[in-house]
């Protein structure tokens, strides 16, 4: 297959047809010699002849291919179009086995360094999901990644210092960059993180800075912790980050109650798009269940989405008794049933429902 044939296939592709997209990948007939010729054409002015609005769908299909040459074609298309690609699909959600990651890693580093857009963010997410400590990168690739992160962080620091109205997308980019930087072990980045700590940040960025500091054994100031625990709805996330990254000694100083963690977890569960989809209008603790040393919190909540139901019942847990923790046994749940007088009985029935569900899942595997 030459460039003209590839161009014809891409530009005539109906991206609204799932069948056509699948057939596109299956019907590409490309040899190693074809690939070597395509590389030269794709990294030339000829790339402008391709329909950029269709390239993301082509990349998505080729990315999922286990054919080495097709996957290599995906890599060069990403590199050649990264500056102008209008969007990119969620490639980070697709599993990569080691050999595919080894093929892709140079593209990941090259594109992350070259651009500051959704494509670069996608490359960063793929690295985080597959190689967060950079064990599969060589020294040159690591240095490129670190230098690019230095630049990106400094650009954001300058922006935050000189802008009165902050674009929220900057915070989203910063959150990802901080997470990627956590295992870079770079002194310059450590200084940049300290500088960022004093600048106006949203909650998620502040939490990722705390995670970075925990991983890199950097002291977290008491005022930083106080800021993190101000929003009670986010307590569960805060405790989880500190627990998973060696910050248990700091949890004891936060004066957090276990019920606050459970309530935060209940609200976050309700906010899932597949559940209530938003924070409840009101939520109150009704009581607790003690299940063999494990505590489950019972809540009543209401939402305008279910006006006809009034208060509904939900449970959060189970948590190890007499311990401040975000770790549960998976008993945070609601069937959005109207609250009854015997809420303890309803709570036990929800626990039984979840346990029976997991038994069925286990038996079917």
C-alpha positions as a Python dict, from the first residue, in 0.01 Angstrom:
ca = {
    (1, 'X'): (0, 0, 0),
    (2, 'X'): (136, 343, -96),
    (3, 'X'): (46, 684, 41),
    (4, 'X'): (-215, 755, -226),
    (5, 'X'): (-400, 436, -144),
    (6, 'X'): (-386, 510, 228),
    (7, 'X'): (-513, 863, 165),
    (8, 'X'): (-803, 729, -38),
    (9, 'X'): (-900, 484, 238),
    (10, 'X'): (-880, 749, 512),
    (11, 'X'): (-1051, 1035, 329),
    (12, 'X'): (-1339, 817, 209),
    (13, 'X'): (-1394, 658, 549),
    (14, 'X'): (-1738, 694, 706),
    (15, 'X'): (-1646, 744, 1070),
    (16, 'X'): (-2008, 719, 1182),
    (17, 'X'): (-2015, 354, 1076),
    (18, 'X'): (-1871, 115, 1336),
    (19, 'X'): (-1856, -156, 1072),
    (20, 'X'): (-1659, 61, 830),
    (21, 'X'): (-1412, 156, 1102),
    (22, 'X'): (-1356, -208, 1191),
    (23, 'X'): (-1320, -305, 827),
    (24, 'X'): (-1071, -23, 774),
    (25, 'X'): (-819, -182, 1008),
    (26, 'X'): (-885, -533, 883),
    (27, 'X'): (-849, -436, 517),
    (28, 'X'): (-524, -244, 538),
    (29, 'X'): (-268, -454, 354),
    (30, 'X'): (73, -319, 442),
    (31, 'X'): (419, -474, 429),
    (32, 'X'): (737, -357, 600),
    (33, 'X'): (860, -207, 272),
    (34, 'X'): (527, -24, 236),
    (35, 'X'): (565, 106, 589),
    (36, 'X'): (915, 242, 531),
    (37, 'X'): (791, 431, 224),
    (38, 'X'): (487, 560, 412),
    (39, 'X'): (706, 700, 689),
    (40, 'X'): (880, 930, 441),
    (41, 'X'): (551, 1048, 288),
    (42, 'X'): (367, 1093, 617),
    (43, 'X'): (648, 1306, 761),
    (44, 'X'): (630, 1539, 460),
    (45, 'X'): (389, 1799, 326),
    (46, 'X'): (174, 1515, 200),
    (47, 'X'): (30, 1472, 549),
    (48, 'X'): (-183, 1782, 478),
    (49, 'X'): (-372, 1583, 216),
    (50, 'X'): (-524, 1358, 483),
    (51, 'X'): (-860, 1450, 641),
    (52, 'X'): (-753, 1545, 994),
    (53, 'X'): (-1106, 1503, 1128),
    (54, 'X'): (-1089, 1133, 1039),
    (55, 'X'): (-738, 1067, 1165),
    (56, 'X'): (-843, 1025, 1533),
    (57, 'X'): (-1075, 738, 1436),
    (58, 'X'): (-805, 580, 1221),
    (59, 'X'): (-555, 605, 1507),
    (60, 'X'): (-808, 449, 1744),
    (61, 'X'): (-857, 145, 1520),
    (62, 'X'): (-487, 96, 1446),
    (63, 'X'): (-401, 138, 1817),
    (64, 'X'): (-610, -166, 1901),
    (65, 'X'): (-445, -381, 1637),
    (66, 'X'): (-202, -654, 1741),
    (67, 'X'): (-38, -645, 1398),
    (68, 'X'): (303, -486, 1456),
    (69, 'X'): (319, -293, 1128),
    (70, 'X'): (-32, -153, 1166),
    (71, 'X'): (51, -50, 1521),
    (72, 'X'): (369, 118, 1397),
    (73, 'X'): (157, 304, 1141),
    (74, 'X'): (-58, 426, 1430),
    (75, 'X'): (254, 557, 1604),
    (76, 'X'): (378, 760, 1309),
    (77, 'X'): (31, 904, 1244),
    (78, 'X'): (19, 1028, 1603),
    (79, 'X'): (363, 1188, 1574),
    (80, 'X'): (294, 1346, 1236),
    (81, 'X'): (-43, 1497, 1327),
    (82, 'X'): (0, 1577, 1698),
    (83, 'X'): (26, 1953, 1636),
    (84, 'X'): (-299, 1979, 1441),
    (85, 'X'): (-512, 1683, 1550),
    (86, 'X'): (-855, 1827, 1648),
    (87, 'X'): (-908, 1564, 1920),
    (88, 'X'): (-800, 1217, 2021),
    (89, 'X'): (-1002, 924, 2149),
    (90, 'X'): (-941, 769, 2491),
    (91, 'X'): (-649, 551, 2388),
    (92, 'X'): (-539, 529, 2751),
    (93, 'X'): (-843, 312, 2823),
    (94, 'X'): (-721, 33, 2595),
    (95, 'X'): (-492, -232, 2750),
    (96, 'X'): (-135, -250, 2621),
    (97, 'X'): (86, -554, 2656),
    (98, 'X'): (457, -492, 2708),
    (99, 'X'): (564, -540, 2345),
    (100, 'X'): (312, -282, 2220),
    (101, 'X'): (421, -36, 2489),
    (102, 'X'): (786, -86, 2388),
    (103, 'X'): (690, 0, 2029),
    (104, 'X'): (488, 304, 2137),
    (105, 'X'): (712, 451, 2408),
    (106, 'X'): (925, 670, 2181),
    (107, 'X'): (607, 821, 2034),
    (108, 'X'): (473, 881, 2385),
    (109, 'X'): (783, 1073, 2490),
    (110, 'X'): (825, 1257, 2158),
    (111, 'X'): (466, 1383, 2146),
    (112, 'X'): (452, 1470, 2519),
    (113, 'X'): (758, 1689, 2467),
    (114, 'X'): (645, 1845, 2140),
    (115, 'X'): (295, 1971, 2219),
    (116, 'X'): (76, 2095, 2505),
    (117, 'X'): (-267, 1973, 2408),
    (118, 'X'): (-509, 1684, 2442),
    (119, 'X'): (-277, 1455, 2245),
    (120, 'X'): (10, 1519, 2487),
    (121, 'X'): (-223, 1455, 2780),
    (122, 'X'): (-329, 1126, 2625),
    (123, 'X'): (36, 1022, 2590),
    (124, 'X'): (96, 1110, 2956),
    (125, 'X'): (-203, 901, 3066),
    (126, 'X'): (-79, 601, 2868),
    (127, 'X'): (258, 626, 3045),
    (128, 'X'): (88, 658, 3385),
    (129, 'X'): (-128, 354, 3318),
    (130, 'X'): (151, 134, 3184),
    (131, 'X'): (484, 254, 3321),
    (132, 'X'): (435, 510, 3603),
    (133, 'X'): (791, 468, 3737),
    (134, 'X'): (947, 471, 3386),
    (135, 'X'): (1114, 132, 3419),
    (136, 'X'): (1070, 64, 3046),
    (137, 'X'): (1214, 396, 2928),
    (138, 'X'): (1583, 432, 2850),
    (139, 'X'): (1789, 711, 3008),
    (140, 'X'): (1756, 945, 2709),
    (141, 'X'): (1377, 904, 2705),
    (142, 'X'): (1360, 972, 3079),
    (143, 'X'): (1563, 1291, 3038),
    (144, 'X'): (1337, 1409, 2755),
    (145, 'X'): (1033, 1341, 2975),
    (146, 'X'): (1183, 1526, 3273),
    (147, 'X'): (1293, 1827, 3067),
    (148, 'X'): (952, 1850, 2902),
    (149, 'X'): (786, 1836, 3244),
    (150, 'X'): (1018, 2112, 3372),
    (151, 'X'): (907, 2332, 3084),
    (152, 'X'): (538, 2254, 3117),
    (153, 'X'): (539, 2320, 3491),
    (154, 'X'): (724, 2648, 3449),
    (155, 'X'): (481, 2762, 3180),
    (156, 'X'): (189, 2690, 3415),
    (157, 'X'): (362, 2864, 3708),
    (158, 'X'): (413, 3174, 3494),
    (159, 'X'): (51, 3160, 3379),
    (160, 'X'): (-85, 3129, 3734),
    (161, 'X'): (133, 3417, 3852),
    (162, 'X'): (25, 3652, 3574),
    (163, 'X'): (-342, 3570, 3515),
    (164, 'X'): (-639, 3711, 3704),
    (165, 'X'): (-893, 3471, 3554),
    (166, 'X'): (-767, 3113, 3548),
    (167, 'X'): (-887, 2877, 3275),
    (168, 'X'): (-994, 2556, 3451),
    (169, 'X'): (-836, 2343, 3177),
    (170, 'X'): (-499, 2459, 3309),
    (171, 'X'): (-576, 2290, 3641),
    (172, 'X'): (-669, 1969, 3457),
    (173, 'X'): (-338, 1976, 3269),
    (174, 'X'): (-146, 2054, 3588),
    (175, 'X'): (-305, 1766, 3779),
    (176, 'X'): (-191, 1522, 3513),
    (177, 'X'): (161, 1666, 3488),
    (178, 'X'): (210, 1653, 3866),
    (179, 'X'): (94, 1293, 3872),
    (180, 'X'): (332, 1200, 3591),
    (181, 'X'): (618, 1380, 3770),
    (182, 'X'): (577, 1189, 4097),
    (183, 'X'): (852, 935, 4025),
    (184, 'X'): (1088, 1152, 3821),
    (185, 'X'): (1306, 1226, 4125),
    (186, 'X'): (1415, 1562, 3988),
    (187, 'X'): (1533, 1849, 4211),
    (188, 'X'): (1409, 2119, 3976),
    (189, 'X'): (1061, 1968, 3974),
    (190, 'X'): (1070, 1951, 4356),
    (191, 'X'): (1132, 2327, 4364),
    (192, 'X'): (855, 2387, 4111),
    (193, 'X'): (613, 2184, 4322),
    (194, 'X'): (697, 2396, 4627),
    (195, 'X'): (640, 2711, 4423),
    (196, 'X'): (305, 2579, 4300),
    (197, 'X'): (201, 2510, 4660),
    (198, 'X'): (187, 2884, 4723),
    (199, 'X'): (-17, 2966, 4412),
    (200, 'X'): (-398, 2958, 4366),
    (201, 'X'): (-493, 2597, 4288),
    (202, 'X'): (-813, 2399, 4276),
    (203, 'X'): (-873, 2107, 4514),
    (204, 'X'): (-755, 1830, 4280),
    (205, 'X'): (-424, 2000, 4204),
    (206, 'X'): (-364, 2059, 4575),
    (207, 'X'): (-434, 1692, 4645),
    (208, 'X'): (-196, 1577, 4371),
    (209, 'X'): (72, 1806, 4512),
    (210, 'X'): (20, 1637, 4850),
    (211, 'X'): (52, 1296, 4678),
    (212, 'X'): (372, 1412, 4507),
    (213, 'X'): (518, 1528, 4837),
    (214, 'X'): (429, 1203, 5012),
    (215, 'X'): (595, 995, 4740),
    (216, 'X'): (906, 1214, 4742),
    (217, 'X'): (931, 1251, 5122),
    (218, 'X'): (876, 1626, 5109),
    (219, 'X'): (726, 1787, 5418),
    (220, 'X'): (360, 1890, 5390),
    (221, 'X'): (275, 2207, 5580),
    (222, 'X'): (-13, 2207, 5827),
    (223, 'X'): (-190, 2481, 5632),
    (224, 'X'): (-179, 2265, 5319),
    (225, 'X'): (-348, 1982, 5510),
    (226, 'X'): (-608, 2217, 5658),
    (227, 'X'): (-693, 2341, 5310),
    (228, 'X'): (-741, 1984, 5185),
    (229, 'X'): (-986, 1882, 5458),
    (230, 'X'): (-1202, 2196, 5440),
    (231, 'X'): (-1432, 2042, 5179),
    (232, 'X'): (-1600, 1758, 5370),
    (233, 'X'): (-1728, 1606, 5046),
    (234, 'X'): (-1368, 1530, 4946),
    (235, 'X'): (-1251, 1378, 5276),
    (236, 'X'): (-1265, 1024, 5137),
    (237, 'X'): (-1029, 1115, 4851),
    (238, 'X'): (-787, 1291, 5087),
    (239, 'X'): (-765, 998, 5327),
    (240, 'X'): (-724, 753, 5038),
    (241, 'X'): (-427, 946, 4894),
    (242, 'X'): (-255, 971, 5232),
    (243, 'X'): (-316, 602, 5312),
    (244, 'X'): (-184, 476, 4978),
    (245, 'X'): (128, 696, 4978),
    (246, 'X'): (273, 659, 5325),
    (247, 'X'): (90, 942, 5499),
    (248, 'X'): (-79, 747, 5778),
    (249, 'X'): (119, 936, 6042),
    (250, 'X'): (-35, 1262, 5915),
    (251, 'X'): (-392, 1127, 5923),
    (252, 'X'): (-383, 1115, 6302),
    (253, 'X'): (-319, 1491, 6307),
    (254, 'X'): (-617, 1575, 6086),
    (255, 'X'): (-887, 1512, 6347),
    (256, 'X'): (-1109, 1346, 6088),
    (257, 'X'): (-1402, 1135, 6201),
    (258, 'X'): (-1474, 802, 6031),
    (259, 'X'): (-1833, 909, 5971),
    (260, 'X'): (-1706, 1204, 5768),
    (261, 'X'): (-1514, 963, 5542),
    (262, 'X'): (-1818, 738, 5505),
    (263, 'X'): (-2046, 1030, 5420),
    (264, 'X'): (-1796, 1161, 5165),
    (265, 'X'): (-1776, 813, 5006),
    (266, 'X'): (-2157, 791, 4994),
    (267, 'X'): (-2184, 1129, 4820),
    (268, 'X'): (-1907, 1042, 4573),
    (269, 'X'): (-2080, 712, 4492),
    (270, 'X'): (-2410, 890, 4432),
    (271, 'X'): (-2237, 1135, 4199),
    (272, 'X'): (-2130, 858, 3958),
    (273, 'X'): (-2296, 909, 3618),
    (274, 'X'): (-2439, 556, 3641),
    (275, 'X'): (-2602, 629, 3978),
    (276, 'X'): (-2766, 955, 4084),
    (277, 'X'): (-2528, 1154, 3867),
    (278, 'X'): (-2498, 1445, 4107),
    (279, 'X'): (-2466, 1536, 4473),
    (280, 'X'): (-2786, 1471, 4673),
    (281, 'X'): (-2987, 1773, 4784),
    (282, 'X'): (-2971, 1650, 5144),
    (283, 'X'): (-2801, 1361, 5322),
    (284, 'X'): (-2808, 1259, 5690),
    (285, 'X'): (-2671, 975, 5900),
    (286, 'X'): (-2937, 743, 6041),
    (287, 'X'): (-2728, 484, 6221),
    (288, 'X'): (-2468, 210, 6186),
    (289, 'X'): (-2451, -166, 6143),
    (290, 'X'): (-2181, -371, 6315),
    (291, 'X'): (-2089, -673, 6103),
    (292, 'X'): (-1823, -882, 6279),
    (293, 'X'): (-1608, -583, 6370),
    (294, 'X'): (-1687, -408, 6043),
    (295, 'X'): (-1896, -91, 6052),
    (296, 'X'): (-2149, 13, 5785),
    (297, 'X'): (-2307, 359, 5793),
    (298, 'X'): (-2674, 401, 5698),
    (299, 'X'): (-2781, 728, 5534),
    (300, 'X'): (-3100, 888, 5421),
    (301, 'X'): (-3079, 1122, 5125),
    (302, 'X'): (-3308, 1297, 4883),
    (303, 'X'): (-3282, 1445, 4537),
    (304, 'X'): (-3501, 1650, 4305),
    (305, 'X'): (-3439, 1377, 4047),
    (306, 'X'): (-3664, 1147, 4252),
    (307, 'X'): (-3912, 1399, 4394),
    (308, 'X'): (-4181, 1134, 4429),
    (309, 'X'): (-3967, 913, 4655),
    (310, 'X'): (-3888, 1159, 4930),
    (311, 'X'): (-3599, 1037, 5143),
    (312, 'X'): (-3417, 728, 5011),
    (313, 'X'): (-3175, 495, 5186),
    (314, 'X'): (-2809, 416, 5116),
    (315, 'X'): (-2518, 249, 5295),
    (316, 'X'): (-2145, 323, 5310),
    (317, 'X'): (-1878, 78, 5424),
    (318, 'X'): (-1776, -155, 5555),
    (319, 'X'): (-1493, -3, 5746),
    (320, 'X'): (-1266, -160, 6003),
    (321, 'X'): (-1399, -52, 6340),
    (322, 'X'): (-1194, 191, 6552),
    (323, 'X'): (-975, 293, 6258),
    (324, 'X'): (-964, 606, 6043),
    (325, 'X'): (-957, 469, 5690),
    (326, 'X'): (-1098, 502, 5339),
    (327, 'X'): (-1059, 127, 5277),
    (328, 'X'): (-1393, -51, 5252),
    (329, 'X'): (-1523, -400, 5176),
    (330, 'X'): (-1736, -264, 4893),
    (331, 'X'): (-2063, -206, 5076),
    (332, 'X'): (-2130, 150, 4955),
    (333, 'X'): (-2457, 126, 4765),
    (334, 'X'): (-2819, 233, 4718),
    (335, 'X'): (-3112, 88, 4525),
    (336, 'X'): (-3282, 431, 4549),
    (337, 'X'): (-3562, 284, 4758),
    (338, 'X'): (-3785, 509, 4965),
    (339, 'X'): (-3683, 516, 5329),
    (340, 'X'): (-3902, 306, 5559),
    (341, 'X'): (-3951, 328, 5935),
    (342, 'X'): (-3732, 24, 6000),
    (343, 'X'): (-3421, 161, 5834),
    (344, 'X'): (-3198, -90, 6015),
    (345, 'X'): (-3381, -375, 5842),
    (346, 'X'): (-3348, -196, 5508),
    (347, 'X'): (-2977, -143, 5567),
    (348, 'X'): (-2921, -513, 5641),
    (349, 'X'): (-3114, -606, 5328),
    (350, 'X'): (-2885, -383, 5120),
    (351, 'X'): (-2579, -553, 5270),
    (352, 'X'): (-2727, -896, 5191),
    (353, 'X'): (-2814, -785, 4837),
    (354, 'X'): (-2453, -677, 4768),
    (355, 'X'): (-2303, -991, 4921),
    (356, 'X'): (-2535, -1214, 4717),
    (357, 'X'): (-2447, -1022, 4402),
    (358, 'X'): (-2073, -1080, 4450),
    (359, 'X'): (-2132, -1448, 4525),
    (360, 'X'): (-2313, -1482, 4192),
    (361, 'X'): (-2033, -1302, 4008),
    (362, 'X'): (-1772, -1529, 4169),
    (363, 'X'): (-1968, -1845, 4081),
    (364, 'X'): (-1998, -1740, 3714),
    (365, 'X'): (-1623, -1690, 3670),
}
